């Protein structure tokens, strides 16, 4: 119980620091959201109108009053309204979250499904075709920007071959975005898994198993898989941490109404309350992912407990 209470206290402190950092960072952004909003909607951004709009949004109050007022509302479930859309931010997040989760978790699942077999084949034959394919995929994901890859895939599969659609509301709309996210995550996940298998292959217990006549491939899968999955859990923590809002480029390219696309528009309009809410939500999500990863590590390696 003490350990649980300590973890809860730590999480609460981190979330409070995240809220403080969110408030400070968005307020340090150049440009006035009131002036930007008036210009975006084709209205005159004269000093009187800007001052009136700032007063309406509560931006003319002392900084401390703004922060604690926003924090109290946020904790009570009132995340304020977006400067840009005028809609409640909490409702916007709830409506857009399924899109981001579909793209993020879908891409992560596809990457994992490919990473395991590909990394295993690469570890068994370091100079084989699987190893070269994995190295090429890793280099390609680092060298090719996601927006460029997205545009190429749209032109190739949606315009030229017309085998998928990027419009409408059907599931086919998510095929290409999921593949882009999977492509960017495949390299890191597979490389970590391959490194774990390679390290396990050099361990003393592996040499002992081989000396007793064990099949090299079966021994690597049985003995090295558990160790490799332990390292993979750490890589998954980093990849899963970016699911909420991390696929912003993909959502913008494919016109998906997810949290990432909403965030891009919020940055352009200096939509303070949207940005503050996102930073706190992202921090909470990363804490949840880290907690799940810690449980997984304890299950894979009892010594971690």
N, C-alpha and C positions, 0 to 999 in steps of 0.2 A: 504493500500500500504506500509506503514511503517513497519507493522508487516511482510509482505511478503519479503520486502527488508532485514529486520533483519534476517529472516530465511535463505535467500539465502546467506547472508554474513556469517552466522554461518556455513552453510553447506560447503561453500568454504573454510573457515578456517579449518574445521575438515578434509576435503579432503586433504588440503595441509599438515596438520600435519600427516595424514595417509601416504602420499607419503614420508615425511621426515622419519617417523618411519620405513616404508618399506625399504628404502634405507639403514638406519643404521642397522636394524636387519639382513638383508641378508648379508651385508658386515662383520658383526660380526661372521658369521657362520665359523666354522673351515674348513680347507682344501681349496685348490685353484681350482676354476672351470676349469682352463686351464689344470692343471695336471690331474684332474679327467677325463676330456674329452679325453685327449690323452691316458690315461690308458684304458678307456672304449672302445676306438676304436683300441686297440692293438698297439699303437705307443709308442715309447720311450719318457718318460717324462724327458728328459735331460734339464738342465737349459736354454740352448739356444732356444730350441723348445718351452718351456713353456713361455719364455719371448717374443718370436715372436707371439705366440698365444694371449697373454695378450695384446700386442700392437695392434693386429688386432681387438680385441674386445673393445679396448679403456680402458682397466683396468689399464694401466700404467700411466694414467693422474692423476693430483691432484684430491682429493676427491670432492672438491667443483665444479670443472669443470665437473666431471662425473655426479654429481647430477643434476646440472642445465641444462646440455646438455640432459640428459635423460628426465628431466621434460619437457623441451621445445619440444622434439620430441614426448613425450607421449601426450601432449596437442594438438599437431598438427595432431594426428592420427597415428603417426609412433611409434609403441610399440617395435621397434627393432626386432631382430630375436632370436630364441631360440638357446642357445649354443648346445643343444643336437640334435635337429632335423634340424637346419638351416633354418626353415620355419618362415615366419612372425608371430609374436605372436598374433597379432590382428586376423589374419585369423584362427589360431589355436583355439582361443577362440570362434569365430563365429561358427566354425564347430562343436565344442564340447558342446557348450552351450545348444542346444536342448536336448541332452542326459541327462545332469544334471537336466534341468528343468522338463523333463518327469519323471524322478525318484523322484525328490524332491517334485514337485507339486502333482504328482500322489500319493505318499505316504502320503502327508499332507491331500489330499482330502479324501482318504480312512480312515485315522485316525479320521478326523472330522466327517465323516459319521457314524462311529461307536461310537465315544466319546459321542455325544449328547444323543442318546437313552440309552446307557449303563450308563452314569452318572445320567440321569433322573431316571432310574429304581433303581439305587443304592441309590439315595437321598430319594426316596419314601419309600424304605425298607432297612434301614442301615444294618440290619442283614441278608438280603436276599442273594440269589445266585448271583445276579448281582453285589452286593457290594463285595462279596468274589472274584468273577471273575475279577473285576476291580483291586482289591488289588494284586491279583496273577499276572495279566498282568503287573502292574507297577513294582512289585518286579522282575519279570522275565526280563523285559526290562533293568533294572539296573544291574542285576546279570549276564546275558548272553551276552557276547561280540557279536557285530554285525557280525564279520568275522566268528565266530563259528556257529552262527545261520544260516548264509548264506551257509556255507559248509554243514551243516546238511540238509537244504532244497534242495540244489542241489543234494545231494546223495539220498534223499528220493523221491522227485518229478520228478527229471530229469533222475536219474539213475535207481532207483528201480521201480517206478510206470510209469515213462515216460509219464506223463500227461502234462508237459511243456518242453520247450526247453530253453537252455541257450546259444545256438549258433545261428549263422545266423543273419538276419536283420529284422525278423518279429516282430510283437508286442508281441508275446509270450515271447520274450527274456526279457521283462521288468516286467513280472508278479511277479517273486520272489523278485527282487530288490525293487519293490514298496511295497510289503508286509513287507519286512524287515524294510524299512523306516517308514511305517505305524505303525509297532509294537513298534518301539522305541519312536514314538511321541504320541501314544495313551494314555499311562499312564498319562503323565503330563497334556495333554489337558483335559482328562476326569476327573482327580482329581480336577483341577481348576474349571471346570464346576460344579462338584458335590459340592465343597465347597461353590460356589456362591449360588447354590440352597438351600443348608443347612442353610446358613446365612440368605437368604431371608425368609426361613420358620420360623425363629425365630424372624423376624421383627414385629413391632407393627401393621403395616398395614396388615400383613398376619393373625395375631390373630384377628384383627377386621373383616376381610373377613370371617374367619371361624366362628366367633361369629354370623355373619349375616346369617349363613347357607350355605355358599359356599362349593362346593365339594372340599375336600383337594387336590386331584390330579389336578383338573382343575385350582384351585387357584395357586398351585405351578407352573404349566406350564405357566399360564398367568402372574402372578405377579413376580415370581422368574426368569423366563427365560430371561427377559431383563437385570436384574441385573447380572445373571450368564454370559450372553454373553459379558457384559462389562469386567469382569475379564478374560474371554476367549480371548478377543482381545489382552490383554497384553501377555498371554502365546503364542498366535499365532505369535506375533512379534518376540519372541525369537526363535520359531521353524522355521519360514519362513526366518529368517536371515541367517540360515545355508543351505539354498537350493543351493546356488551357491558355489559348492566345498565342502559342508559339508558332502556329502555322499561318500567321497573318499574311505572309507573302502568297502562299498557296490560295488562301481564301480570296484575296484581292484579285489574283490572276483569273480564277475560275468564277468570280462573282458570287461566292458563297456568303450568306448572311450569318457568319459566325462571330465569335467574340473578337478574333484577331482583326477582321475587317472593321468591326465597330471601333476597335482600339486605334487603328490607323486614322480613321476619321476624327476620333477624339483628340489625337495628337495635333492634327492639322488645325483644329478649331480651339485648341487649348481648353478642352472640356474638362475642367478641374475635377469635378465630382466623379466622372466616369474613370478618369485615370487613377484617382485615389482608390476608388473601389476595386479596380482591376489589380493594383499592386497588392492590396491586402488579400484579395481572393487568391492571387497567384502565390503569395507567401503561405497562406493556409494550405493550398493544394500541395506545395512542395513539402510542407511538414507532414502531411498525410502520406505522401509518397515515401518520404524518408522513414516514417514509422512502419509502413508495410514492408519496406526493404529490410529494415532491422529484424522484423519477425521472420522474414524469409532467410536471412543469413543465419539466424539462430537455428532454424530448422535444418539448414544444410550443414552447418558446422556448430555442434553443441558447445564447442570451446568458446564461441562468441558470446555466450550467455554468462 
